[in-house]
């Protein structure tokens, strides 16, 4: 797998700073959606870099530190559960991604967005389905977003005990649904995601 194939095509066209952008937390019933944008040094090979979903938590945590040390620039941003309820999850994801790109210390002239939709992205972009397993920058962004959000949900578990956020990170597991029936929603639950629960 050549993790630099897509970036190389842009460098060949004259682009100089290509960022990868990905999100974590579109599906959960609680908490924010988190997006990250990363610009790695060209052709940098990071041992074990891959789509965050294919890595163990321990491996993600180790790569999280390496990516932050080696990146030319990186930025992580959120859209809150209130913004998700107000805007819908797709638009809230765009909001988080735009915030992450805006937060980069080096301005990218092209961004690779993981997925097949980028209608709300305010920066020059291309979409790449499965980008977190095909592009070094997108894979790096997927890890930063996932680890950051998981850590936040572990903090939320202490603030809102009983829901098991430290285990499922807000996703709709059986344990989570049972906690919702028992406790009702917490302050960080996405109201629009709970309408399907009876």
C-alpha positions in Angstrom: 0.0 0.0 0.0 1.5 3.3 -1.1 0.3 5.9 1.5 1.7 8.8 -0.5 0.2 8.1 -3.9 -2.6 10.7 -3.6 -0.5 13.4 -2.1 2.2 12.8 -4.8 -0.3 13.5 -7.5 -1.0 16.9 -6.0 2.6 17.8 -5.5 3.1 16.9 -9.2 0.4 19.5 -10.0 2.3 22.2 -8.1 0.5 22.0 -4.7 2.9 22.5 -1.8 0.9 21.8 1.4 -1.6 18.9 1.3 -3.7 18.3 4.4 -5.6 15.1 5.3 -8.9 15.6 7.2 -11.0 13.0 9.0 -13.6 12.8 11.8 -14.5 10.6 14.6 -17.8 10.4 16.3 -20.5 10.8 13.7 -22.5 7.8 14.9 -22.6 8.1 18.7 -25.7 9.1 20.7 -23.7 11.4 22.9 -20.8 13.8 22.9 -19.3 16.0 20.1 -18.1 15.1 16.7 -14.3 15.6 16.4 -12.3 16.4 13.3 -8.6 16.6 12.7 -6.4 18.1 10.0 -2.8 17.0 9.5 0.0 18.0 7.2 2.9 15.5 7.4 6.3 16.1 6.0 6.4 14.7 2.4 7.0 11.0 2.0 7.3 10.5 5.8 6.8 6.9 6.7 5.4 6.3 10.2 5.7 2.6 11.3 2.2 1.2 11.7 0.3 4.2 10.4 -3.2 3.1 9.3 -6.9 3.8 9.5 -7.6 4.3 13.2 -10.4 1.7 13.2 -7.9 -1.0 12.2 -5.6 -0.2 15.1 -5.7 -1.2 18.8 -6.2 1.5 21.3 -2.6 1.1 22.5 -1.3 1.5 19.0 -3.4 4.5 18.3 -2.2 6.2 21.6 1.5 5.5 20.6 0.9 6.9 17.0 -0.9 9.9 18.4 2.2 11.2 20.0 4.5 10.4 17.0 2.1 12.2 14.6 2.0 15.3 16.8 5.8 15.3 17.1 6.5 14.9 13.4 3.7 16.8 11.6 4.4 20.0 9.9 1.1 21.2 11.3 -1.9 19.5 12.9 -5.2 20.8 14.4 -8.1 19.1 16.2 -11.6 20.7 16.6 -15.1 19.8 17.7 -18.7 20.5 16.9 -20.7 20.1 20.1 -23.8 17.9 20.7 -25.9 21.1 20.7 -24.5 22.0 17.2 -25.2 18.5 16.0 -28.8 18.8 17.1 -29.1 22.3 15.6 -27.3 21.7 12.3 -27.6 17.9 11.8 -24.7 15.6 11.9 -23.4 16.1 8.3 -23.3 19.9 8.7 -21.8 19.7 12.2 -19.1 17.4 10.8 -18.3 20.0 8.1 -18.2 22.7 10.9 -15.7 20.6 12.9 -13.6 19.9 9.8 -13.5 23.6 8.8 -12.5 24.5 12.3 -9.7 21.9 12.2 -8.4 23.2 8.9 -8.6 26.8 10.0 -6.6 25.9 13.1 -3.6 24.6 11.1 -0.4 26.7 11.6 0.5 26.1 8.0 -2.2 26.9 5.4 -2.9 24.0 3.1 -3.5 24.6 -0.6 -5.3 21.3 -0.9 -7.2 19.1 1.5 -8.1 15.4 1.2 -11.4 14.8 2.9 -12.1 11.2 4.0 -15.4 10.1 2.6 -17.5 10.9 -0.5 -19.1 14.3 0.5 -17.5 17.6 1.2 -20.2 20.1 0.2 -19.7 22.2 3.3 -15.9 22.4 3.3 -14.7 26.0 2.8 -11.2 25.0 1.5 -10.0 23.5 -1.7 -10.6 19.8 -1.4 -11.0 16.4 -2.9 -12.9 13.5 -1.3 -11.4 10.1 -0.9 -13.5 7.2 0.1 -11.7 5.1 2.6 -9.0 7.8 2.7 -8.0 6.8 6.2 -6.6 3.6 4.7 -5.1 5.1 1.6 -3.5 8.4 2.4 -0.8 9.1 5.1 -2.3 12.5 6.0 -5.8 11.2 6.3 -4.7 8.2 8.3 -2.9 10.5 10.7 -5.9 12.8 11.0 -8.1 9.8 11.7 -5.9 8.8 14.6 -5.7 12.3 16.1 -9.5 12.7 15.9 -10.3 9.2 17.3 -7.8 9.4 20.2 -8.9 13.0 21.1 -12.5 12.1 21.1 -12.1 8.9 23.1 -10.1 10.7 25.7 -12.8 13.3 26.0 -15.5 10.7 26.4 -13.5 9.1 29.2 -13.5 12.4 31.0 -17.3 12.6 30.3 -17.7 9.2 32.0 -16.4 10.7 35.2 -18.7 13.7 34.9 -21.8 11.6 33.9 -21.3 8.2 35.6 -23.6 5.3 34.9 -23.7 5.5 31.1 -20.5 3.6 30.4 -19.0 6.3 28.2 -15.5 5.1 29.1 -16.3 1.8 27.3 -18.5 2.6 24.3 -17.5 6.3 23.9 -21.2 7.3 23.4 -22.0 4.7 20.6 -25.3 2.9 20.8 -24.4 -0.3 22.5 -26.9 -2.5 24.4 -25.3 -1.3 27.7 -25.7 2.3 26.6 -29.4 1.9 25.6 -30.1 0.1 29.0 -28.4 3.1 30.8 -30.6 5.5 28.9 -33.7 3.7 29.8 -32.6 3.6 33.4 -31.2 7.1 33.8 -32.7 9.1 30.9 -30.4 11.3 28.7 -27.5 13.2 30.1 -26.6 16.8 29.2 -24.3 15.6 26.4 -26.7 13.3 24.6 -27.8 14.3 21.1 -31.5 14.8 21.4 -32.0 14.3 17.6 -30.3 10.9 17.9 -32.6 9.7 20.7 -35.9 10.0 18.9 -35.6 6.4 17.7 -35.3 5.1 21.2 -38.4 3.7 22.9 
